[in-house]
Amino acid sequence: MTRRMRVSGWMVRAVRLFAVFIVAGVAVGSFALPRGATEMTILGDGRGAVQDAFDRADPGLAGRAGRMDVVLLRRAENLRHLPDIARLCRRACVEAITVIREMHLGGLRRRIVVDLSQFPGAEVIDTGATLPGEVAECIVLAVQMEVADVFGAPVPDCVPSHRRIWRLPFGL
């Protein structure tokens, strides 16, 4: 014969109170907090030229970009100085432009890793000159295509090679 478990009144009230807190938390998170952070960060060699090209091409792009980092590397070997990005790449950032789409609990964050050594004409930054305008505009076109987020969108012709990879949360 099985014994019936008797639930006391305080236990029922505690479960109801917990459910109310859960519903209130979801409501606040869904309606009171902003929908998605919009931040776009440009890091690395030639940042000024790329930022100027963004400002000329589409000044409102940063507001539509969501959470995005554009990492400009003079050479692919310089990735070792950015351990967070190197961990996400896992030896996959060998193309001229590699888009890493990182999923986590806060949403999607895109990191665009640009290897400038694969772009023709970009080697002038080794001499201390600024990044050529054609290369900066090509990077802007590639980022605009990524912001448009069209699945299978064509890559601009000026990009020598391109790759998109996904990373799951918690390093999975």
N, C-alpha and C positions, 0 to 999 in steps of 0.2 A: 504494500500500500504506500502510495506517495504522500508526502506531507505537503500541504499547501503553505506557501510562504505568505506570511501576513505582512502587508505593507502598511507602515504607520503613516499617519497624516502628515508628519513633518517631512517625510521622504517625498511624498507627492507634491507638497508645496515647494520643496527644493528643486525638483525636476522641472516644475512649471516656471519657477523663477529663472532657472538656467536657460530654458527655452526662450523666455522673454529677452534675456541678455543676448542670446545668439541672434534672434530676429532683429533686435535693435542695432547690433554691430553690423549686420549685413546691410540694413537700411542706411546707416551712416556711411558705410564704405561705398555704397552704390550711388547715393544721391548727394552727399555733402562734400565728398572729396573730389578733386579734379579728375577728369576722365583718364588722362594720360599725360605724363610729363613730356614736354617738348624741349629737348636740349640737343644741340648739335655741337660737338667739339672737334676742332681740327688741331692735330698735333704733328710735330715733326718738321723735317727739312722742307723748305718751300711753302710753309704755312701762309705767309703773307701774300704770296702770289695767288694761291688757291682761294684764300679769303676774299681778295679783291675780285677774282673771277666770279665767285659766288655773289658778291654784292652787285656786280654788273649784270649777271645773267638773271638772277632771281632773288631779289632782296628778302622775300617772304619765305624762302625755302626752309630756313631754320625753324620757323613756326609750324611747318607741316612735317618735319623730318621725324618727329617722335624722338625716341632716345637713340642717338646715333653718334658714333665716334669715327672720324676719318683719320687714320694713322698713316702718315707719309714717311716712308723709309728710303733713305738714300741707297742703301743696299739691303738685301734680305738678311745679311749677317747681323745687321743692327737690331734685329728682332730680339736678340738675347738680352738687350738692355731693357726690354719691356716684358717682365716675367708674366704679367697677367695676360697680355695678348699672346705671348708665346705658348702659354698653357692652353689657350683656346685653339691656337693653330694646330698644335700637335703635328708638326712637319707637313701641314697641308697648305701653307701659305707660300706656294712656289710660283703662282701666277702673277701677272702684272697687277691685277686687282682681285683680291679675295674678299668676298662678303661673308662674314660670320654672323649668322642669325642665332643669337643666344636666348633661349627660352628660360624664364625663371618665374617665380611667383609674382613678381611685380609687373610682368608683361614681357614684351619682346624688346631686346636691345640689339641693334645692328652695329657691327664694327667692320669698317671697310679698311682693309690693309692694302696700301698701295706701295708696290716695289718700283721706285722711280728708275732704277737701273735698267728696266726693261722697256722704258719709253725712249724712243729716239729723240735726241736733243736734250735730254734731262741731265746728261753728264756734265753740263756746264756749271751745275751747282757745286761740283768738286773744286772748281776754281774760285769759288766765292761769289759768283754771279747769281742773280735771282732765277727762279724757275721760269722757263720760257712760257709765254702766254698760251701757246697751242697746247702744251702739256697740261697746264692748269685748266684750260677750258675743256679738255678731254675728260679730266677727272670730274669736273662739275657735271658734264653730261652723264657720266656713269653714275654719279650720286643721284642726279635727278631721276634716272631710270629706276634706281633702287627705292627712292622715296615714292615714286608712282606705284611701286609694289605690284606690278603686273606680273603674274606668274608666267615665267618663260619669256619675259620681255627681251627684245633683241638688245644686244650689247652694242654700243656705238662702234663704228668701224675703226676709230682711232685707238681703241684699246687692244694692245697686242694679244693678251690672253686674260681670261676671266673665269672665276669659279665661285660657286655659292655652296656653303656648308652650313649645317645645322648643329648646334650644341644643346644638349639637354641640361636641365637644372642639376645642380650639385655634382657636376663633373661626370655625369653618366654618359 
